[in-house]
Amino acid sequence: MVKQKPHVETSIHAYAAQCENCWKWRIIPTQEEYEDIRSRVLDEPFVCSMKTDVSCEDPADIEYDATRTWALDKPNIPKTPVGFKRGLILRKDYSKLDAHYITPSGTKVRAPTHVENYLKAHPELVGISLSDFSFMTPRIAEDTIPEGVERKISSSRKKIKFSEKHESKADSEYQ
């Protein structure tokens, strides 16, 4: 029986990197290549010429616009260790993405403590440590969220709105 690779749920359908020189977006063909670029982008910024037969003179591969929802990653997140797969799931209200990893045995881990427990239970995974994993998630670009998506307002945002409402009322009473 052939062991199948575990299926990784993800809301990400394309990977792109922005050229430091011309600011054009370039499609990165695989998650692995994208993670490699992202893991060292502060030390080695992405430029168009890193892709075969591509230069800043060529048109962008993809345009930043609201035809799709964009999630913008933070730089220098470590590459996913060999044998593991990283997945990101977009919440229904588009408020954020949730990160998880699929282990070599097919187990889904959703938090650093789960990774730590998995690594302790699998001492054969030599050279892999908790610092090789990141549950940091990309930021959803607000201007690319589809119209009509019902957004939940967090309690902290409600407090800000409540505070702003009462401040403006108080300001108008004293003018």
C-alpha positions in Angstrom: 0.0 0.0 0.0 1.4 3.4 -1.0 1.3 6.0 1.8 -0.5 9.1 0.6 0.8 12.5 1.5 -1.5 14.2 4.0 -3.9 16.7 2.5 -3.2 20.2 3.7 -6.2 22.5 4.0 -5.3 26.0 3.0 -7.1 29.1 1.8 -4.0 30.3 -0.1 -4.4 29.7 -3.9 -1.4 31.6 -5.2 1.9 32.8 -3.9 3.5 36.1 -5.0 6.5 38.2 -4.1 7.0 41.9 -4.8 10.2 43.1 -6.5 12.2 45.4 -4.3 13.4 47.4 -7.4 10.2 47.9 -9.5 7.5 46.9 -7.0 5.9 44.5 -9.5 4.3 41.3 -8.2 5.7 38.0 -9.4 3.9 34.7 -9.0 6.0 32.1 -7.1 5.1 28.6 -8.4 5.2 26.6 -5.2 4.7 27.1 -1.5 8.2 25.8 -0.9 9.8 28.4 -3.2 7.7 31.1 -1.6 8.7 30.1 1.9 12.3 30.0 0.9 12.1 33.6 -0.4 10.1 34.8 2.6 12.5 33.2 5.1 15.4 35.3 4.0 13.8 38.4 2.4 15.3 40.9 4.8 18.8 39.7 4.0 18.2 38.9 0.4 15.3 41.0 -0.9 13.3 39.5 -3.8 14.0 41.0 -7.3 12.5 40.0 -10.6 15.8 38.6 -11.9 15.5 35.8 -9.3 13.0 34.2 -11.6 14.3 32.6 -14.8 14.0 34.8 -17.9 12.2 37.6 -15.9 13.3 41.2 -15.5 11.8 44.5 -14.2 11.0 45.4 -17.8 8.4 42.6 -18.0 4.8 43.3 -17.1 3.7 42.2 -13.6 2.5 38.6 -13.2 -0.4 39.7 -11.1 -1.8 43.0 -10.0 -2.6 44.0 -6.5 -6.4 44.7 -6.6 -9.7 43.7 -5.1 -10.3 40.9 -7.7 -9.0 38.5 -5.0 -8.4 38.8 -1.3 -4.7 39.4 -0.5 -2.9 38.2 2.7 0.4 39.9 3.3 3.0 37.9 5.1 5.6 39.2 7.6 9.2 38.8 6.5 11.7 36.1 7.7 9.2 33.5 8.9 11.1 30.2 9.0 10.7 27.7 6.2 8.5 24.8 7.1 10.7 21.8 8.1 11.1 18.9 5.6 8.2 16.4 6.0 5.8 19.0 7.5 3.3 21.1 5.6 2.0 24.5 6.7 -1.6 25.5 6.1 -3.5 28.7 6.5 -7.3 28.8 6.8 -9.3 32.1 6.2 -12.0 32.7 8.7 -15.5 33.2 7.3 -15.6 36.8 8.4 -12.2 37.5 6.8 -10.9 38.8 10.1 -7.7 36.6 10.0 -6.1 33.4 8.9 -5.4 30.5 11.3 -2.1 28.6 10.9 -1.5 24.9 11.4 1.0 22.3 10.4 0.5 18.7 9.2 3.2 16.5 10.6 4.9 13.6 8.7 2.5 11.2 10.3 -0.5 13.2 9.2 -1.4 14.8 12.6 -2.6 18.4 12.5 -0.9 20.7 15.1 -2.4 24.1 15.7 -0.2 25.6 18.4 3.5 25.7 19.6 2.7 23.5 22.6 1.2 20.9 20.1 4.4 21.0 18.1 6.6 20.7 21.2 4.6 17.6 22.3 4.8 16.1 18.8 8.6 16.6 18.7 9.0 15.1 22.2 7.0 12.0 21.1 9.1 11.7 17.9 12.8 11.8 18.8 13.7 10.5 15.4 13.1 14.0 14.0 16.7 15.1 14.6 17.6 18.7 13.9 14.0 20.0 14.1 13.1 22.3 16.9 10.2 24.5 18.0 11.9 27.5 16.6 11.5 26.0 13.1 7.8 26.6 13.3 5.8 29.9 13.2 2.1 30.4 13.8 2.4 34.0 12.8 -0.2 34.6 10.1 -0.4 37.0 7.2 -2.4 40.2 7.5 -5.6 40.4 5.4 -5.5 43.4 3.2 -8.7 45.2 4.2 -9.1 46.9 0.8 -9.3 43.5 -0.9 -12.1 41.9 1.2 -15.2 41.3 -0.9 -18.2 43.5 -0.5 -21.0 41.9 1.5 -18.8 39.9 3.9 -20.3 40.2 7.3 -17.5 41.3 9.6 -17.5 40.6 13.3 -16.4 43.5 15.5 -14.1 42.5 18.3 -14.9 43.7 21.8 -11.8 46.0 21.7 -13.0 47.6 18.5 -16.5 48.1 20.0 -14.9 49.9 22.9 -13.0 52.2 20.6 -16.2 53.0 18.6 -18.1 53.6 21.9 -15.3 55.8 23.1 -15.2 57.8 19.9 -19.0 58.2 19.9 -19.0 59.7 23.4 -15.9 61.8 22.8 -17.4 63.5 19.8 -20.7 64.0 21.6 -18.8 65.5 24.6 -16.7 67.7 22.2 -19.8 69.1 20.5 -21.4 69.9 23.9 -18.5 72.2 24.8 -18.2 74.1 21.6 
